[in-house]
Amino acid sequence: MLAAQGGVCAICGRVPKMRCVDHDHDTGRVRAITCGPCNSGMGYFGDSAERLRAAADYLDQHRSV
């Protein structure tokens, strides 16, 4: 699976130091290989795309120029 992703995290595109098999917690379906920080980040946001988008919007609004 990691080779099919080009050897990088499916989210950030970096070579993972720690590989995590990301999965949907409701269905158990494996989604992809992610690095530890990306996998933890999704977990902290409860696997909620809405909450992750809100965090990204927040960062965009408070960006240093």
mmCIF file as Biopython writes it, N, C-alpha, C and O atoms, coordinates in Angstrom:
data_model
#
loop_
_atom_site.group_PDB
_atom_site.id
_atom_site.type_symbol
_atom_site.label_atom_id
_atom_site.label_alt_id
_atom_site.label_comp_id
_atom_site.label_asym_id
_atom_site.label_entity_id
_atom_site.label_seq_id
_atom_site.pdbx_PDB_ins_code
_atom_site.Cartn_x
_atom_site.Cartn_y
_atom_site.Cartn_z
_atom_site.occupancy
_atom_site.B_iso_or_equiv
_atom_site.auth_seq_id
_atom_site.auth_asym_id
_atom_site.pdbx_PDB_model_num
ATOM 1   N N  . MET A ? 1  ? 0.833   -1.188 0.000  1.0 0.0 1  A 1 
ATOM 2   C CA . MET A ? 1  ? 0.000   0.000  0.000  1.0 0.0 1  A 1 
ATOM 3   C C  . MET A ? 1  ? 0.881   1.257  0.000  1.0 0.0 1  A 1 
ATOM 4   O O  . MET A ? 1  ? 0.606   2.206  -0.735 1.0 0.0 1  A 1 
ATOM 5   N N  . LEU A ? 2  ? 1.929   1.264  0.815  1.0 0.0 2  A 1 
ATOM 6   C CA . LEU A ? 2  ? 2.817   2.428  0.857  1.0 0.0 2  A 1 
ATOM 7   C C  . LEU A ? 2  ? 3.498   2.625  -0.492 1.0 0.0 2  A 1 
ATOM 8   O O  . LEU A ? 2  ? 3.640   3.758  -0.952 1.0 0.0 2  A 1 
ATOM 9   N N  . ALA A ? 3  ? 3.919   1.542  -1.128 1.0 0.0 3  A 1 
ATOM 10  C CA . ALA A ? 3  ? 4.545   1.643  -2.444 1.0 0.0 3  A 1 
ATOM 11  C C  . ALA A ? 3  ? 3.564   2.226  -3.464 1.0 0.0 3  A 1 
ATOM 12  O O  . ALA A ? 3  ? 3.954   3.030  -4.310 1.0 0.0 3  A 1 
ATOM 13  N N  . ALA A ? 4  ? 2.300   1.826  -3.386 1.0 0.0 4  A 1 
ATOM 14  C CA . ALA A ? 4  ? 1.287   2.348  -4.301 1.0 0.0 4  A 1 
ATOM 15  C C  . ALA A ? 4  ? 1.061   3.845  -4.090 1.0 0.0 4  A 1 
ATOM 16  O O  . ALA A ? 4  ? 0.598   4.537  -4.996 1.0 0.0 4  A 1 
ATOM 17  N N  . GLN A ? 5  ? 1.385   4.338  -2.908 1.0 0.0 5  A 1 
ATOM 18  C CA . GLN A ? 5  ? 1.270   5.765  -2.593 1.0 0.0 5  A 1 
ATOM 19  C C  . GLN A ? 5  ? 2.568   6.504  -2.906 1.0 0.0 5  A 1 
ATOM 20  O O  . GLN A ? 5  ? 2.695   7.684  -2.576 1.0 0.0 5  A 1 
ATOM 21  N N  . GLY A ? 6  ? 3.507   5.853  -3.520 1.0 0.0 6  A 1 
ATOM 22  C CA . GLY A ? 6  ? 4.780   6.483  -3.844 1.0 0.0 6  A 1 
ATOM 23  C C  . GLY A ? 6  ? 5.724   6.579  -2.664 1.0 0.0 6  A 1 
ATOM 24  O O  . GLY A ? 6  ? 6.685   7.347  -2.698 1.0 0.0 6  A 1 
ATOM 25  N N  . GLY A ? 7  ? 5.458   5.796  -1.601 1.0 0.0 7  A 1 
ATOM 26  C CA . GLY A ? 7  ? 6.318   5.773  -0.428 1.0 0.0 7  A 1 
ATOM 27  C C  . GLY A ? 7  ? 6.121   6.939  0.526  1.0 0.0 7  A 1 
ATOM 28  O O  . GLY A ? 7  ? 6.938   7.168  1.418  1.0 0.0 7  A 1 
ATOM 29  N N  . VAL A ? 8  ? 5.021   7.683  0.332  1.0 0.0 8  A 1 
ATOM 30  C CA . VAL A ? 8  ? 4.791   8.869  1.167  1.0 0.0 8  A 1 
ATOM 31  C C  . VAL A ? 8  ? 3.430   8.814  1.866  1.0 0.0 8  A 1 
ATOM 32  O O  . VAL A ? 8  ? 2.547   8.047  1.483  1.0 0.0 8  A 1 
ATOM 33  N N  . CYS A ? 9  ? 3.289   9.636  2.884  1.0 0.0 9  A 1 
ATOM 34  C CA . CYS A ? 9  ? 2.026   9.770  3.615  1.0 0.0 9  A 1 
ATOM 35  C C  . CYS A ? 9  ? 0.934   10.226 2.650  1.0 0.0 9  A 1 
ATOM 36  O O  . CYS A ? 9  ? 1.157   11.115 1.829  1.0 0.0 9  A 1 
ATOM 37  N N  . ALA A ? 10 ? -0.241  9.619  2.752  1.0 0.0 10 A 1 
ATOM 38  C CA . ALA A ? 10 ? -1.370  9.953  1.878  1.0 0.0 10 A 1 
ATOM 39  C C  . ALA A ? 10 ? -1.897  11.361 2.119  1.0 0.0 10 A 1 
ATOM 40  O O  . ALA A ? 10 ? -2.656  11.879 1.301  1.0 0.0 10 A 1 
ATOM 41  N N  . ILE A ? 11 ? -1.507  11.992 3.231  1.0 0.0 11 A 1 
ATOM 42  C CA . ILE A ? 11 ? -2.015  13.330 3.542  1.0 0.0 11 A 1 
ATOM 43  C C  . ILE A ? 11 ? -0.975  14.410 3.268  1.0 0.0 11 A 1 
ATOM 44  O O  . ILE A ? 11 ? -1.223  15.326 2.483  1.0 0.0 11 A 1 
ATOM 45  N N  . CYS A ? 12 ? 0.173   14.311 3.902  1.0 0.0 12 A 1 
ATOM 46  C CA . CYS A ? 12 ? 1.161   15.397 3.807  1.0 0.0 12 A 1 
ATOM 47  C C  . CYS A ? 12 ? 2.194   15.193 2.715  1.0 0.0 12 A 1 
ATOM 48  O O  . CYS A ? 12 ? 2.898   16.135 2.351  1.0 0.0 12 A 1 
ATOM 49  N N  . GLY A ? 13 ? 2.298   13.977 2.183  1.0 0.0 13 A 1 
ATOM 50  C CA . GLY A ? 13 ? 3.219   13.716 1.093  1.0 0.0 13 A 1 
ATOM 51  C C  . GLY A ? 13 ? 4.670   13.551 1.509  1.0 0.0 13 A 1 
ATOM 52  O O  . GLY A ? 13 ? 5.558   13.530 0.658  1.0 0.0 13 A 1 
ATOM 53  N N  . ARG A ? 14 ? 4.924   13.433 2.815  1.0 0.0 14 A 1 
ATOM 54  C CA . ARG A ? 14 ? 6.293   13.215 3.290  1.0 0.0 14 A 1 
ATOM 55  C C  . ARG A ? 14 ? 6.538   11.725 3.502  1.0 0.0 14 A 1 
ATOM 56  O O  . ARG A ? 14 ? 5.608   10.943 3.700  1.0 0.0 14 A 1 
ATOM 57  N N  . VAL A ? 15 ? 7.814   11.354 3.457  1.0 0.0 15 A 1 
ATOM 58  C CA . VAL A ? 15 ? 8.174   9.969  3.773  1.0 0.0 15 A 1 
ATOM 59  C C  . VAL A ? 15 ? 7.943   9.778  5.268  1.0 0.0 15 A 1 
ATOM 60  O O  . VAL A ? 15 ? 8.554   10.475 6.078  1.0 0.0 15 A 1 
ATOM 61  N N  . PRO A ? 16 ? 7.075   8.847  5.645  1.0 0.0 16 A 1 
ATOM 62  C CA . PRO A ? 16 ? 6.751   8.693  7.067  1.0 0.0 16 A 1 
ATOM 63  C C  . PRO A ? 16 ? 7.875   8.048  7.880  1.0 0.0 16 A 1 
ATOM 64  O O  . PRO A ? 16 ? 8.421   7.014  7.497  1.0 0.0 16 A 1 
ATOM 65  N N  . LYS A ? 17 ? 8.207   8.678  9.008  1.0 0.0 17 A 1 
ATOM 66  C CA . LYS A ? 17 ? 9.149   8.062  9.954  1.0 0.0 17 A 1 
ATOM 67  C C  . LYS A ? 17 ? 8.423   6.948  10.691 1.0 0.0 17 A 1 
ATOM 68  O O  . LYS A ? 17 ? 8.986   5.886  10.956 1.0 0.0 17 A 1 
ATOM 69  N N  . MET A ? 18 ? 7.164   7.210  11.016 1.0 0.0 18 A 1 
ATOM 70  C CA . MET A ? 18 ? 6.313   6.212  11.662 1.0 0.0 18 A 1 
ATOM 71  C C  . MET A ? 18 ? 5.105   5.999  10.752 1.0 0.0 18 A 1 
ATOM 72  O O  . MET A ? 18 ? 4.351   6.935  10.486 1.0 0.0 18 A 1 
ATOM 73  N N  . ARG A ? 19 ? 4.925   4.781  10.281 1.0 0.0 19 A 1 
ATOM 74  C CA . ARG A ? 19 ? 3.804   4.477  9.379  1.0 0.0 19 A 1 
ATOM 75  C C  . ARG A ? 19 ? 2.587   4.049  10.176 1.0 0.0 19 A 1 
ATOM 76  O O  . ARG A ? 19 ? 2.684   3.249  11.107 1.0 0.0 19 A 1 
ATOM 77  N N  . CYS A ? 20 ? 1.448   4.588  9.800  1.0 0.0 20 A 1 
ATOM 78  C CA . CYS A ? 20 ? 0.187   4.210  10.439 1.0 0.0 20 A 1 
ATOM 79  C C  . CYS A ? 20 ? -0.777  3.724  9.362  1.0 0.0 20 A 1 
ATOM 80  O O  . CYS A ? 20 ? -0.913  4.343  8.307  1.0 0.0 20 A 1 
ATOM 81  N N  . VAL A ? 21 ? -1.434  2.620  9.641  1.0 0.0 21 A 1 
ATOM 82  C CA . VAL A ? 21 ? -2.480  2.141  8.739  1.0 0.0 21 A 1 
ATOM 83  C C  . VAL A ? 21 ? -3.753  2.849  9.165  1.0 0.0 21 A 1 
ATOM 84  O O  . VAL A ? 21 ? -4.380  2.485  10.160 1.0 0.0 21 A 1 
ATOM 85  N N  . ASP A ? 22 ? -4.127  3.865  8.398  1.0 0.0 22 A 1 
ATOM 86  C CA . ASP A ? 22 ? -5.316  4.646  8.739  1.0 0.0 22 A 1 
ATOM 87  C C  . ASP A ? 22 ? -6.566  3.860  8.365  1.0 0.0 22 A 1 
ATOM 88  O O  . ASP A ? 22 ? -6.618  3.200  7.327  1.0 0.0 22 A 1 
ATOM 89  N N  . HIS A ? 23 ? -7.565  3.944  9.228  1.0 0.0 23 A 1 
ATOM 90  C CA . HIS A ? 23 ? -8.814  3.225  8.962  1.0 0.0 23 A 1 
ATOM 91  C C  . HIS A ? 23 ? -9.994  4.032  9.476  1.0 0.0 23 A 1 
ATOM 92  O O  . HIS A ? 23 ? -9.854  4.890  10.348 1.0 0.0 23 A 1 
ATOM 93  N N  . ASP A ? 24 ? -11.148 3.738  8.921  1.0 0.0 24 A 1 
ATOM 94  C CA . ASP A ? 24 ? -12.399 4.343  9.348  1.0 0.0 24 A 1 
ATOM 95  C C  . ASP A ? 24 ? -12.811 3.662  10.644 1.0 0.0 24 A 1 
ATOM 96  O O  . ASP A ? 24 ? -12.975 2.443  10.677 1.0 0.0 24 A 1 
ATOM 97  N N  . HIS A ? 25 ? -12.978 4.430  11.701 1.0 0.0 25 A 1 
ATOM 98  C CA . HIS A ? 25 ? -13.302 3.837  13.002 1.0 0.0 25 A 1 
ATOM 99  C C  . HIS A ? 25 ? -14.716 3.272  13.064 1.0 0.0 25 A 1 
ATOM 100 O O  . HIS A ? 25 ? -15.004 2.406  13.889 1.0 0.0 25 A 1 
ATOM 101 N N  . ASP A ? 26 ? -15.596 3.760  12.194 1.0 0.0 26 A 1 
ATOM 102 C CA . ASP A ? 26 ? -16.966 3.238  12.180 1.0 0.0 26 A 1 
ATOM 103 C C  . ASP A ? 26 ? -17.064 1.903  11.449 1.0 0.0 26 A 1 
ATOM 104 O O  . ASP A ? 26 ? -17.756 0.991  11.903 1.0 0.0 26 A 1 
ATOM 105 N N  . THR A ? 27 ? -16.367 1.789  10.311 1.0 0.0 27 A 1 
ATOM 106 C CA . THR A ? 27 ? -16.498 0.580  9.491  1.0 0.0 27 A 1 
ATOM 107 C C  . THR A ? 27 ? -15.310 -0.366 9.612  1.0 0.0 27 A 1 
ATOM 108 O O  . THR A ? 27 ? -15.421 -1.550 9.297  1.0 0.0 27 A 1 
ATOM 109 N N  . GLY A ? 28 ? -14.161 0.162  10.072 1.0 0.0 28 A 1 
ATOM 110 C CA . GLY A ? 28 ? -12.944 -0.637 10.139 1.0 0.0 28 A 1 
ATOM 111 C C  . GLY A ? 28 ? -12.212 -0.717 8.806  1.0 0.0 28 A 1 
ATOM 112 O O  . GLY A ? 28 ? -11.149 -1.332 8.723  1.0 0.0 28 A 1 
ATOM 113 N N  . ARG A ? 29 ? -12.766 -0.104 7.760  1.0 0.0 29 A 1 
ATOM 114 C CA . ARG A ? 29 ? -12.161 -0.137 6.429  1.0 0.0 29 A 1 
ATOM 115 C C  . ARG A ? 29 ? -10.847 0.637  6.414  1.0 0.0 29 A 1 
ATOM 116 O O  . ARG A ? 29 ? -10.781 1.781  6.863  1.0 0.0 29 A 1 
ATOM 117 N N  . VAL A ? 30 ? -9.796  -0.006 5.888  1.0 0.0 30 A 1 
ATOM 118 C CA . VAL A ? 30 ? -8.494  0.640  5.766  1.0 0.0 30 A 1 
ATOM 119 C C  . VAL A ? 30 ? -8.579  1.675  4.651  1.0 0.0 30 A 1 
ATOM 120 O O  . VAL A ? 30 ? -9.105  1.406  3.571  1.0 0.0 30 A 1 
ATOM 121 N N  . ARG A ? 31 ? -8.040  2.890  4.939  1.0 0.0 31 A 1 
ATOM 122 C CA . ARG A ? 31 ? -8.071  3.966  3.943  1.0 0.0 31 A 1 
ATOM 123 C C  . ARG A ? 31 ? -6.731  4.122  3.242  1.0 0.0 31 A 1 
ATOM 124 O O  . ARG A ? 31 ? -6.680  4.144  2.013  1.0 0.0 31 A 1 
ATOM 125 N N  . ALA A ? 32 ? -5.649  4.232  3.997  1.0 0.0 32 A 1 
ATOM 126 C CA . ALA A ? 32 ? -4.329  4.484  3.407  1.0 0.0 32 A 1 
ATOM 127 C C  . ALA A ? 32 ? -3.275  4.414  4.503  1.0 0.0 32 A 1 
ATOM 128 O O  . ALA A ? 32 ? -3.584  4.190  5.673  1.0 0.0 32 A 1 
ATOM 129 N N  . ILE A ? 33 ? -2.014  4.611  4.097  1.0 0.0 33 A 1 
ATOM 130 C CA . ILE A ? 33 ? -0.920  4.719  5.051  1.0 0.0 33 A 1 
ATOM 131 C C  . ILE A ? 33 ? -0.662  6.202  5.282  1.0 0.0 33 A 1 
ATOM 132 O O  . ILE A ? 33 ? -0.525  6.972  4.331  1.0 0.0 33 A 1 
ATOM 133 N N  . THR A ? 34 ? -0.598  6.592  6.532  1.0 0.0 34 A 1 
ATOM 134 C CA . THR A ? 34 ? -0.293  7.976  6.886  1.0 0.0 34 A 1 
ATOM 135 C C  . THR A ? 34 ? 0.898   7.999  7.833  1.0 0.0 34 A 1 
ATOM 136 O O  . THR A ? 34 ? 1.272   6.975  8.405  1.0 0.0 34 A 1 
ATOM 137 N N  . CYS A ? 35 ? 1.486   9.172  7.990  1.0 0.0 35 A 1 
ATOM 138 C CA . CYS A ? 35 ? 2.543   9.328  8.984  1.0 0.0 35 A 1 
ATOM 139 C C  . CYS A ? 35 ? 1.886   9.491  10.358 1.0 0.0 35 A 1 
ATOM 140 O O  . CYS A ? 35 ? 0.691   9.772  10.451 1.0 0.0 35 A 1 
ATOM 141 N N  . GLY A ? 36 ? 2.660   9.316  11.401 1.0 0.0 36 A 1 
ATOM 142 C CA . GLY A ? 36 ? 2.137   9.427  12.762 1.0 0.0 36 A 1 
ATOM 143 C C  . GLY A ? 36 ? 1.462   10.754 13.052 1.0 0.0 36 A 1 
ATOM 144 O O  . GLY A ? 36 ? 0.345   10.764 13.569 1.0 0.0 36 A 1 
ATOM 145 N N  . PRO A ? 37 ? 2.111   11.894 12.734 1.0 0.0 37 A 1 
ATOM 146 C CA . PRO A ? 37 ? 1.478   13.182 13.029 1.0 0.0 37 A 1 
ATOM 147 C C  . PRO A ? 37 ? 0.147   13.383 12.300 1.0 0.0 37 A 1 
ATOM 148 O O  . PRO A ? 37 ? -0.806  13.881 12.899 1.0 0.0 37 A 1 
ATOM 149 N N  . CYS A ? 38 ? 0.061   13.011 11.036 1.0 0.0 38 A 1 
ATOM 150 C CA . CYS A ? 38 ? -1.197  13.166 10.306 1.0 0.0 38 A 1 
ATOM 151 C C  . CYS A ? 38 ? -2.274  12.253 10.889 1.0 0.0 38 A 1 
ATOM 152 O O  . CYS A ? 38 ? -3.426  12.660 11.039 1.0 0.0 38 A 1 
ATOM 153 N N  . ASN A ? 39 ? -1.894  11.026 11.215 1.0 0.0 39 A 1 
ATOM 154 C CA . ASN A ? 39 ? -2.852  10.090 11.788 1.0 0.0 39 A 1 
ATOM 155 C C  . ASN A ? 39 ? -3.356  10.586 13.138 1.0 0.0 39 A 1 
ATOM 156 O O  . ASN A ? 39 ? -4.552  10.516 13.423 1.0 0.0 39 A 1 
ATOM 157 N N  . SER A ? 40 ? -2.449  11.084 13.964 1.0 0.0 40 A 1 
ATOM 158 C CA . SER A ? 40 ? -2.848  11.614 15.276 1.0 0.0 40 A 1 
ATOM 159 C C  . SER A ? 40 ? -3.739  12.837 15.115 1.0 0.0 40 A 1 
ATOM 160 O O  . SER A ? 40 ? -4.730  12.992 15.828 1.0 0.0 40 A 1 
ATOM 161 N N  . GLY A ? 41 ? -3.379  13.708 14.169 1.0 0.0 41 A 1 
ATOM 162 C CA . GLY A ? 41 ? -4.180  14.912 13.942 1.0 0.0 41 A 1 
ATOM 163 C C  . GLY A ? 41 ? -5.616  14.579 13.596 1.0 0.0 41 A 1 
ATOM 164 O O  . GLY A ? 41 ? -6.549  15.190 14.118 1.0 0.0 41 A 1 
ATOM 165 N N  . MET A ? 42 ? -5.793  13.598 12.707 1.0 0.0 42 A 1 
ATOM 166 C CA . MET A ? 42 ? -7.158  13.194 12.362 1.0 0.0 42 A 1 
ATOM 167 C C  . MET A ? 42 ? -7.888  12.668 13.588 1.0 0.0 42 A 1 
ATOM 168 O O  . MET A ? 42 ? -9.071  12.947 13.784 1.0 0.0 42 A 1 
ATOM 169 N N  . GLY A ? 43 ? -7.183  11.911 14.405 1.0 0.0 43 A 1 
ATOM 170 C CA . GLY A ? 43 ? -7.794  11.375 15.618 1.0 0.0 43 A 1 
ATOM 171 C C  . GLY A ? 43 ? -8.200  12.468 16.586 1.0 0.0 43 A 1 
ATOM 172 O O  . GLY A ? 43 ? -9.280  12.413 17.175 1.0 0.0 43 A 1 
ATOM 173 N N  . TYR A ? 44 ? -7.335  13.466 16.753 1.0 0.0 44 A 1 
ATOM 174 C CA . TYR A ? 44 ? -7.655  14.586 17.654 1.0 0.0 44 A 1 
ATOM 175 C C  . TYR A ? 44 ? -8.877  15.359 17.179 1.0 0.0 44 A 1 
ATOM 176 O O  . TYR A ? 44 ? -9.614  15.927 17.985 1.0 0.0 44 A 1 
ATOM 177 N N  . PHE A ? 45 ? -9.089  15.378 15.866 1.0 0.0 45 A 1 
ATOM 178 C CA . PHE A ? 45 ? -10.252 16.064 15.313 1.0 0.0 45 A 1 
ATOM 179 C C  . PHE A ? 45 ? -11.430 15.116 15.115 1.0 0.0 45 A 1 
ATOM 180 O O  . PHE A ? 45 ? -12.396 15.454 14.431 1.0 0.0 45 A 1 
ATOM 181 N N  . GLY A ? 46 ? -11.348 13.934 15.711 1.0 0.0 46 A 1 
ATOM 182 C CA . GLY A ? 46 ? -12.460 12.984 15.685 1.0 0.0 46 A 1 
ATOM 183 C C  . GLY A ? 46 ? -12.807 12.491 14.293 1.0 0.0 46 A 1 
ATOM 184 O O  . GLY A ? 46 ? -13.960 12.153 14.028 1.0 0.0 46 A 1 
ATOM 185 N N  . ASP A ? 47 ? -11.813 12.444 13.385 1.0 0.0 47 A 1 
ATOM 186 C CA . ASP A ? 47 ? -12.047 12.025 11.998 1.0 0.0 47 A 1 
ATOM 187 C C  . ASP A ? 47 ? -13.143 12.849 11.327 1.0 0.0 47 A 1 
ATOM 188 O O  . ASP A ? 47 ? -13.830 12.366 10.428 1.0 0.0 47 A 1 
ATOM 189 N N  . SER A ? 48 ? -13.300 14.091 11.770 1.0 0.0 48 A 1 
ATOM 190 C CA . SER A ? 48 ? -14.336 14.962 11.224 1.0 0.0 48 A 1 
ATOM 191 C C  . SER A ? 48 ? -13.748 15.892 10.165 1.0 0.0 48 A 1 
ATOM 192 O O  . SER A ? 48 ? -12.945 16.772 10.475 1.0 0.0 48 A 1 
ATOM 193 N N  . ALA A ? 49 ? -14.155 15.689 8.919  1.0 0.0 49 A 1 
ATOM 194 C CA . ALA A ? 49 ? -13.700 16.560 7.839  1.0 0.0 49 A 1 
ATOM 195 C C  . ALA A ? 49 ? -14.147 17.996 8.092  1.0 0.0 49 A 1 
ATOM 196 O O  . ALA A ? 49 ? -13.422 18.940 7.776  1.0 0.0 49 A 1 
ATOM 197 N N  . GLU A ? 50 ? -15.337 18.162 8.660  1.0 0.0 50 A 1 
ATOM 198 C CA . GLU A ? 50 ? -15.851 19.503 8.958  1.0 0.0 50 A 1 
ATOM 199 C C  . GLU A ? 50 ? -14.948 20.221 9.961  1.0 0.0 50 A 1 
ATOM 200 O O  . GLU A ? 50 ? -14.628 21.396 9.779  1.0 0.0 50 A 1 
ATOM 201 N N  . ARG A ? 51 ? -14.541 19.523 11.011 1.0 0.0 51 A 1 
ATOM 202 C CA . ARG A ? 51 ? -13.675 20.141 12.021 1.0 0.0 51 A 1 
ATOM 203 C C  . ARG A ? 51 ? -12.279 20.423 11.461 1.0 0.0 51 A 1 
ATOM 204 O O  . ARG A ? 51 ? -11.670 21.441 11.791 1.0 0.0 51 A 1 
ATOM 205 N N  . LEU A ? 52 ? -11.776 19.525 10.619 1.0 0.0 52 A 1 
ATOM 206 C CA . LEU A ? 52 ? -10.474 19.755 9.997  1.0 0.0 52 A 1 
ATOM 207 C C  . LEU A ? 52 ? -10.514 20.952 9.048  1.0 0.0 52 A 1 
ATOM 208 O O  . LEU A ? 52 ? -9.571  21.742 9.007  1.0 0.0 52 A 1 
ATOM 209 N N  . ARG A ? 53 ? -11.608 21.091 8.280  1.0 0.0 53 A 1 
ATOM 210 C CA . ARG A ? 53 ? -11.752 22.255 7.393  1.0 0.0 53 A 1 
ATOM 211 C C  . ARG A ? 53 ? -11.847 23.537 8.211  1.0 0.0 53 A 1 
ATOM 212 O O  . ARG A ? 53 ? -11.272 24.558 7.835  1.0 0.0 53 A 1 
ATOM 213 N N  . ALA A ? 54 ? -12.569 23.491 9.327  1.0 0.0 54 A 1 
ATOM 214 C CA . ALA A ? 54 ? -12.686 24.673 10.186 1.0 0.0 54 A 1 
ATOM 215 C C  . ALA A ? 54 ? -11.316 25.063 10.746 1.0 0.0 54 A 1 
ATOM 216 O O  . ALA A ? 54 ? -11.004 26.249 10.849 1.0 0.0 54 A 1 
ATOM 217 N N  . ALA A ? 55 ? -10.503 24.076 11.105 1.0 0.0 55 A 1 
ATOM 218 C CA . ALA A ? 55 ? -9.152  24.362 11.598 1.0 0.0 55 A 1 
ATOM 219 C C  . ALA A ? 55 ? -8.304  24.975 10.494 1.0 0.0 55 A 1 
ATOM 220 O O  . ALA A ? 55 ? -7.562  25.925 10.744 1.0 0.0 55 A 1 
ATOM 221 N N  . ALA A ? 56 ? -8.402  24.448 9.275  1.0 0.0 56 A 1 
ATOM 222 C CA . ALA A ? 56 ? -7.649  25.007 8.154  1.0 0.0 56 A 1 
ATOM 223 C C  . ALA A ? 56 ? -8.093  26.439 7.867  1.0 0.0 56 A 1 
ATOM 224 O O  . ALA A ? 56 ? -7.255  27.303 7.611  1.0 0.0 56 A 1 
ATOM 225 N N  . ASP A ? 57 ? -9.398  26.700 7.907  1.0 0.0 57 A 1 
ATOM 226 C CA . ASP A ? 57 ? -9.912  28.060 7.709  1.0 0.0 57 A 1 
ATOM 227 C C  . ASP A ? 57 ? -9.378  28.995 8.789  1.0 0.0 57 A 1 
ATOM 228 O O  . ASP A ? 57 ? -8.981  30.124 8.498  1.0 0.0 57 A 1 
ATOM 229 N N  . TYR A ? 58 ? -9.370  28.530 10.018 1.0 0.0 58 A 1 
ATOM 230 C CA . TYR A ? 58 ? -8.842  29.307 11.140 1.0 0.0 58 A 1 
ATOM 231 C C  . TYR A ? 58 ? -7.381  29.680 10.896 1.0 0.0 58 A 1 
ATOM 232 O O  . TYR A ? 58 ? -6.990  30.833 11.081 1.0 0.0 58 A 1 
ATOM 233 N N  . LEU A ? 59 ? -6.586  28.711 10.484 1.0 0.0 59 A 1 
ATOM 234 C CA . LEU A ? 59 ? -5.163  28.979 10.215 1.0 0.0 59 A 1 
ATOM 235 C C  . LEU A ? 59 ? -5.005  29.975 9.073  1.0 0.0 59 A 1 
ATOM 236 O O  . LEU A ? 59 ? -4.150  30.858 9.136  1.0 0.0 59 A 1 
ATOM 237 N N  . ASP A ? 60 ? -5.821  29.843 8.032  1.0 0.0 60 A 1 
ATOM 238 C CA . ASP A ? 60 ? -5.762  30.790 6.911  1.0 0.0 60 A 1 
ATOM 239 C C  . ASP A ? 60 ? -6.112  32.203 7.370  1.0 0.0 60 A 1 
ATOM 240 O O  . ASP A ? 60 ? -5.483  33.167 6.934  1.0 0.0 60 A 1 
ATOM 241 N N  . GLN A ? 61 ? -7.097  32.332 8.236  1.0 0.0 61 A 1 
ATOM 242 C CA . GLN A ? 61 ? -7.530  33.645 8.715  1.0 0.0 61 A 1 
ATOM 243 C C  . GLN A ? 61 ? -6.503  34.304 9.627  1.0 0.0 61 A 1 
ATOM 244 O O  . GLN A ? 61 ? -6.454  35.530 9.730  1.0 0.0 61 A 1 
ATOM 245 N N  . HIS A ? 62 ? -5.694  33.500 10.280 1.0 0.0 62 A 1 
ATOM 246 C CA . HIS A ? 62 ? -4.725  34.026 11.252 1.0 0.0 62 A 1 
ATOM 247 C C  . HIS A ? 62 ? -3.282  33.853 10.790 1.0 0.0 62 A 1 
ATOM 248 O O  . HIS A ? 62 ? -2.364  33.744 11.603 1.0 0.0 62 A 1 
ATOM 249 N N  . ARG A ? 63 ? -3.100  33.830 9.488  1.0 0.0 63 A 1 
ATOM 250 C CA . ARG A ? 63 ? -1.777  33.654 8.902  1.0 0.0 63 A 1 
ATOM 251 C C  . ARG A ? 63 ? -0.964  34.931 9.048  1.0 0.0 63 A 1 
ATOM 252 O O  . ARG A ? 63 ? -1.474  36.030 8.830  1.0 0.0 63 A 1 
ATOM 253 N N  . SER A ? 64 ? 0.297   34.782 9.415  1.0 0.0 64 A 1 
ATOM 254 C CA . SER A ? 64 ? 1.212   35.916 9.441  1.0 0.0 64 A 1 
ATOM 255 C C  . SER A ? 64 ? 1.585   36.243 8.003  1.0 0.0 64 A 1 
ATOM 256 O O  . SER A ? 64 ? 1.828   35.349 7.192  1.0 0.0 64 A 1 
ATOM 257 N N  . VAL A ? 65 ? 1.625   37.513 7.704  1.0 0.0 65 A 1 
ATOM 258 C CA . VAL A ? 65 ? 1.947   37.923 6.337  1.0 0.0 65 A 1 
ATOM 259 C C  . VAL A ? 65 ? 3.378   38.359 6.216  1.0 0.0 65 A 1 
ATOM 260 O O  . VAL A ? 65 ? 3.819   38.738 5.130  1.0 0.0 65 A 1 
#
